Amino acid sequence: MGTCATCGNQYDDTFTVTKGGQSFDFDSFECAIHKLAPSCAQCGCRVIGHGVQHGDTVYCCAHCAQAAGEAGLVDHN
């Protein structure tokens, strides 16, 4: 039985995600998203799609990037 790295739930069907050399066990994709997905620098939502990025700063969409003052970023199609 594994233990979820986000919520601590003990579950008999956890799955493991490895990122940056670290491995984490999760009981749901929701918990994996909360632990591993970056947050938009403008609105704070979790970026689970492509998003847009300027340097190390991640945004959920070009609209948020523009609202933060970034120019020239476009959404991925």
N, C-alpha and C positions, 0 to 999 in steps of 0.2 A: 504494500500500500504506500503510495507516494503522498507527499505533502505539498500543497500549492505554495509557490514562492510569494504570491501576492496576498492571498486571504488566509493561508494556513489550514485550509480544508484538507482533511485526509481523504483520499479518493483512490479507488482501486484501478482507475483508468487514466492516470495522469499522462501527459506527454512532455517531452523535453525539447527546449529551444536553446540553441547555442548561438551566442552573439559575442563577438569580440573576445573569444577564448573562454567565456564564462557560460556555464550551463545552468538553466533554470527549469524546474518542473512546474507545470500548471495543470489545473483541473478544467480550465475553459479558455477559449480564445479571448474572452473578455478580460480575464485576469492577465493574460500575456500582453494584451494591448496596454492595459494600465501600467504594467511594469516596464515595457520595452519601447513603446511607440513614443516618438518625440511629441512635444506640445508646440502648437503654433505660438510664435513669439508675439503675435498681435492679439488673437482672441482666446488663446489658451486651450482650444480643443485638441484632442489627440489626432495626430496625422497618421491615418492608416492607409492612405492612398499615396500617390506620388508626391503631392505637395509641390512647393517650389522652395528653392534655397538660394541664399546670397551669402557666400562665405560659409560660416558655421551656423548661420541663423536660418531656421526652418519656419516656413509658413504653410498653412493648410491650402492656400490658394493665392493667385495673383492679386485678388482684391485686398486681402489682408496685407500682403507685401506692399502694395501701393499705399494703403492706409498708414503703414509704418514708415512711409517715406522712400521706399525702394522704387527705383524706376527701371523699366525695361524687362521685368520678369513677366512671363506669360504662363498660363496653365498648360500642363501637358495634355495632349489629346490622345 
